[in-house]
Amino acid sequence: MFSAFRMGFLGVHAGSLKNKTVVITGASAGLGATLAVECAQQGARLVLLARNAERLEAVARECEQLGSEVLTVVGDVAIAEDGRRLVEAAIERFGRIDYLVANAGISMWTEFAAIEDVTLFRTLMEVNYLGAVHCVHPALPHLKKSKGLFVAISSIQGQVGVPLHTGYSASKHALQGFCDALRMEVAESGVGVMTVLLHWLKGTELRQRALGKDGKALGDASREHRAEAVSLEKAAQAIVRGMQKRRRQLYVPRRLRLLAMVHALWPALAEWVVKGKVAREEG
Ligand SMILES: NC(=O)c1ccc[n+]([C@@H]2O[C@H](COP(=O)([O-])OP(=O)(O)OC[C@H]3O[C@@H](n4cnc5c(N)ncnc54)[C@H](OP(=O)(O)O)[C@@H]3O)[C@@H](O)[C@H]2O)c1
């Protein structure tokens, strides 16, 4: 009865992705590519954006082999015009947008005091925060028509700061604040906003591409993830389930919500836990 109440009154309903149009940014690698494949398996039509055309096409071909119709758009989310082009191309090809997944992202791994050029902060904000804004702003009228869902791929760092990630944590906090405010503004129009707060993921290039103290990608100097990181497949499956249930906030893995709770109630304890984890990744 409680679930019927939730479904009826709160507009929460499990929906299939079959023939839905799903737009995913940062789909040429890592989580975005795995999400595209997962959505293709569920029968979605896809619009995929990234800067690397060759890798984007390879992901598109994999999705097409699963029976999905796919449109690729080469672009950079840091450029507002590219967000607008993405939305226009999606509407021209498929006529609607049901889900917009703002996934494109970039990280950092360096102590704040060691940073040589603070431009690095601007880059992180332009991709992780403004990159999402640049896509959802032109997409909003179409999401209103479809009563669709905006999905922001964030991190637990959107709620809890992590050492060596000052600029990344700040950009994901900005994204979280934006989504929390937008959710209230658009609720009555039937548009949902889901934030995804992830733990570390295994098998992505985020750490190799993370910016170091000189503002350049760390490459081989980056750290490997430890065993507790989540696999891309598990994360993508959890996100698609969350999209179907139109969740407002999704922690992956679910136990990660404990850290957010501890942080709200006893921040010093949460900081001790986080510092210990980062020190182990460093070691
Ligand atoms: N990996 C983790 O441990 C982890 C943890 C928490 C949250 N996340 C979040 O998950 C998301 C995906 O990260 P990932 O781990 O899959 O990283 P990844 O393997 O480095 O993939 C990042 C994707 O974003 C694209 N991208 C980067 N900058 C872009 C830009 N300016 N414009 C358009 N596309 C851009 C890249 O493609 P091109 O280079 O072809 O443009 C690539 O497809 C990010 O938002 C990240 O913050 C990851």
The ligand as an SDF file (V2000), in Angstrom:
LIG
                    3D

 48 52  0  0  0  0  0  0  0  0999 V2000
   35.8660    6.7240  -11.7970 N   0  0  0  0  0  0  0  0  0  0  0  0
   35.4810    6.9760  -10.5660 C   0  0  0  0  0  0  0  0  0  0  0  0
   36.0620    6.4630   -9.6020 O   0  0  0  0  0  0  0  0  0  0  0  0
   34.3190    7.9140  -10.3160 C   0  0  0  0  0  0  0  0  0  0  0  0
   33.8810    8.0810   -8.9990 C   0  0  0  0  0  0  0  0  0  0  0  0
   32.8280    8.9440   -8.7570 C   0  0  0  0  0  0  0  0  0  0  0  0
   32.2350    9.6410   -9.8050 C   0  0  0  0  0  0  0  0  0  0  0  0
   32.6770    9.4660  -11.0750 N   0  0  0  0  0  0  0  0  0  0  0  0
   32.0460   10.2500  -12.1440 C   0  0  0  0  0  0  0  0  0  0  0  0
   31.6500    9.4240  -13.2170 O   0  0  0  0  0  0  0  0  0  0  0  0
   31.6530   10.1700  -14.4350 C   0  0  0  0  0  0  0  0  0  0  0  0
   32.3640    9.3810  -15.5250 C   0  0  0  0  0  0  0  0  0  0  0  0
   33.7300    9.2390  -15.1520 O   0  0  0  0  0  0  0  0  0  0  0  0
   34.6170    7.9720  -15.5900 P   0  0  0  0  0  0  0  0  0  0  0  0
   35.1930    7.4170  -14.3370 O   0  0  0  0  0  0  0  0  0  0  0  0
   33.8680    7.0920  -16.5190 O   0  0  0  0  0  0  0  0  0  0  0  0
   35.7910    8.7430  -16.3300 O   0  0  0  0  0  0  0  0  0  0  0  0
   36.5590    8.4620  -17.7160 P   0  0  0  0  0  0  0  0  0  0  0  0
   36.7940    6.9980  -17.9080 O   0  0  0  0  0  0  0  0  0  0  0  0
   37.7270    9.3920  -17.7020 O   0  0  0  0  0  0  0  0  0  0  0  0
   35.4970    8.9410  -18.8190 O   0  0  0  0  0  0  0  0  0  0  0  0
   35.1420   10.2900  -18.8880 C   0  0  0  0  0  0  0  0  0  0  0  0
   34.2590   10.5150  -20.1130 C   0  0  0  0  0  0  0  0  0  0  0  0
   33.9270   11.9160  -20.1400 O   0  0  0  0  0  0  0  0  0  0  0  0
   34.2990   12.4390  -21.4070 C   0  0  0  0  0  0  0  0  0  0  0  0
   34.6780   13.8300  -21.2400 N   0  0  0  0  0  0  0  0  0  0  0  0
   35.6360   14.3520  -20.4420 C   0  0  0  0  0  0  0  0  0  0  0  0
   35.6930   15.6810  -20.5800 N   0  0  0  0  0  0  0  0  0  0  0  0
   34.7290   16.0120  -21.4940 C   0  0  0  0  0  0  0  0  0  0  0  0
   34.2910   17.2190  -22.0650 C   0  0  0  0  0  0  0  0  0  0  0  0
   34.8690   18.4040  -21.7420 N   0  0  0  0  0  0  0  0  0  0  0  0
   33.2820   17.1970  -22.9730 N   0  0  0  0  0  0  0  0  0  0  0  0
   32.7040   16.0230  -23.3210 C   0  0  0  0  0  0  0  0  0  0  0  0
   33.0780   14.8350  -22.8170 N   0  0  0  0  0  0  0  0  0  0  0  0
   34.0830   14.8380  -21.9140 C   0  0  0  0  0  0  0  0  0  0  0  0
   35.4220   11.5560  -21.9300 C   0  0  0  0  0  0  0  0  0  0  0  0
   35.4400   11.5020  -23.3430 O   0  0  0  0  0  0  0  0  0  0  0  0
   36.3270   12.3870  -24.3570 P   0  0  0  0  0  0  0  0  0  0  0  0
   37.7030   12.4810  -23.7770 O   0  0  0  0  0  0  0  0  0  0  0  0
   36.2210   11.6040  -25.6420 O   0  0  0  0  0  0  0  0  0  0  0  0
   35.6230   13.7040  -24.4370 O   0  0  0  0  0  0  0  0  0  0  0  0
   34.9450   10.1850  -21.4070 C   0  0  0  0  0  0  0  0  0  0  0  0
   34.0160    9.6440  -22.3100 O   0  0  0  0  0  0  0  0  0  0  0  0
   32.3040   11.5190  -14.1080 C   0  0  0  0  0  0  0  0  0  0  0  0
   31.3200   12.5050  -13.9430 O   0  0  0  0  0  0  0  0  0  0  0  0
   33.0050   11.2530  -12.7770 C   0  0  0  0  0  0  0  0  0  0  0  0
   33.1460   12.4160  -11.9960 O   0  0  0  0  0  0  0  0  0  0  0  0
   33.6970    8.6150  -11.3600 C   0  0  0  0  0  0  0  0  0  0  0  0
  1  2  1  0
  2  3  2  0
  2  4  1  0
  4  5  1  0
  4 48  2  0
  5  6  2  0
  6  7  1  0
  7  8  2  0
  8  9  1  0
  8 48  1  0
  9 10  1  0
  9 46  1  0
 10 11  1  0
 11 12  1  0
 11 44  1  0
 12 13  1  0
 13 14  1  0
 14 15  2  0
 14 16  1  0
 14 17  1  0
 17 18  1  0
 18 19  2  0
 18 20  1  0
 18 21  1  0
 21 22  1  0
 22 23  1  0
 23 24  1  0
 23 42  1  0
 24 25  1  0
 25 26  1  0
 25 36  1  0
 26 27  1  0
 26 35  1  0
 27 28  2  0
 28 29  1  0
 29 30  1  0
 29 35  2  0
 30 31  1  0
 30 32  2  0
 32 33  1  0
 33 34  2  0
 34 35  1  0
 36 37  1  0
 36 42  1  0
 37 38  1  0
 38 39  2  0
 38 40  1  0
 38 41  1  0
 42 43  1  0
 44 45  1  0
 44 46  1  0
 46 47  1  0
M  CHG  2   8   1  16  -1
M  END
$$$$
